């Protein structure tokens, strides 16, 4: 299973695209961006299939890298807790809006902050290949009108929104287990 995950991650991390680049936001206040983001919807990578309670948490390291913890329950709200710890590398001269996300050395997956509301409560992370995208929020839920508006934005970027999966967020403390 680990070999399958590693080979899938390698494919994810090295995929290329001939599509025009997706514009990023002009500037990200990196300190405000740090913290926890609930994954509301995504086009899932292999490790994100059938996940519940997905959260991406960022912490700025003293060397300028981004310590990342991705946690979720596998299969159901009370399924096995999983955690991954990639490292984010902010690309210089991008207004902190383009990162390389490293799950496996030396490969860094493209991570583009293409939408960020002024209050730093909602963000969209995309890739130029239009293969994966993440809609994230500081809150575990989002009203339907806002959700549909963000999905329309993602569609306008050239994504096949039929591939989007809404991630169940069921935050009763009794359902959350400690991550592996």
N, C-alpha and C positions, 0 to 999 in steps of 0.2 A: 504494500500500500504506500509506503514512504517513497519508493521508486516512482510510482505512478504520480504522486503529488509533486515530486521534484521535477519529473519530466514535463508535467503540465505547467508548473511554474516557469520552467525554462522557456517553454513555448510562449507563455504569456509575456514574459519579460523581454523577449527578443522579437516580438512581432513588429512588423513594419507596415507602413501605409503610404499609398500614393495620393491620398485625399489631402485637400488643403488643411493647414493647421487650424485647430480650434483656438480662438482667441481666449486668453486668460484675463483675469481681472488685472487692473493696472498695478495695484499694490496690496499686499497682505501684511497687516501688523502681526508679525509672527507671534508675539506674546499673547495677543488677544485670540489668535487662532488655536493656541494650545488648550488642552482640556479634552473632555469627552464629547463625542458626536455619536448620536444614534443613527444607525444605517436604516433609513426609511425605505429605500428601494435601490436596486442595483441590477445590472446585468452580471450575474454571478460568475466568479472564477470557480475553479474546481473545488476549492476549499470552502466556498460560500454557498454551495448547493445544499438546500434543505436546512437552513440555519434559522434560529430564532434568537431574539434578544441581542442582536449584533451591535457592538459598540467599538468604535475606533477612538483610542485615547492617545493624545500627543503630549510629549514633554520635551522642552528645549534642553538639550545637553550643553554642558559648558564648552564643548568644542564646536558648537553651532549645528550639530546634527540633531535630528528629531527622533527621540526614543518613542517608539510606537508600540502600542499593545492593542491587538485586535482580539476581542473575546466574543464568544457566542455559545449558545446551546445547540447541539447537533440533533436534528430530527424532530424535536418538540421543545416546548417551553421548559420542560423539566428534564430534557435530555442531557447527555454528557456535556460538561463544560469544556470548552477548548480555548486555547490562547496561542496566538502567534506574536512574535516580537521583531518585526522588520525595523530597519533604520531608514529614516528619511534624510536625504541630502538635498538641501536647497541649492538650486542652480544659481550661480552669481548673475547679477544684472537682469533678473527677471521680476523684480519687485516682490520676491519671495513667493511667486505664484507657480513656479515650476520646480518640481522636486524629482529626484530619483528615489524610488522606494526599493530598498534592497532586502529581499528575503534570503537570497543565496549570493555569496560573494563569487564573482565580482559584478554580477548582473544587477542593474538598477532599472526597475520598471518606471515608465513615464507616469507622472502624477501631475495633472494640470488643474489648478484651481480656476475654474471657468465662470463660476458664479459664487458670490459671497454677499449676503445682504449687509447693509450698513451696521446693523446691530450684532453681526457675527453670530446669528442664530440659525441660519440655513446656508448650506454650501452645496455646490455640485462639483464633483471631481471627475474629470474626463481624460480620455486618451485620444491622440490624433488618429489612431487606427480604428476608432469607433467600435472597439470590441468590448470594452468594459466601461461602466459609468456608475457613479455612486451619488445618490441624493441623501444628504445627511442633515440632521437637525440637532440642536441642543436639547430638544424635547423628544420623548419617545413616540409622540403621535403628531399628526398634522391633519388639519381639516381638509375635506375633500376638494374644495375649490382651490386652495393653495397647492395641494398635491397635483391636481390636474394642470395647473399653470406651470409647475416645474416640469412635468412630463412633456408638455408642449415645448418648453425651452429645449429639453433634451432632444426631442424630435427635430427641431429646427437646426440642431448641430449636426444632423445627419445620422442619428442613431435609429435603429429599428426598435421602437419602443414596445413592440410585441414581445421582445426578449426580456423586458424589465420584470423583475420579481419584487413584489412588495414584501418587506421583511416583517414578520410578526414581532411585535414588541409587547411582551406581557410581563410587566414589572411588579409582580408580587414577590416579596422577599423570600417567601417559602419556596418559590420555584427556581431561584438562582442558586447555583452551586459554585464552590470555589473552582477557579480555572485550573487545568492541569499544570 
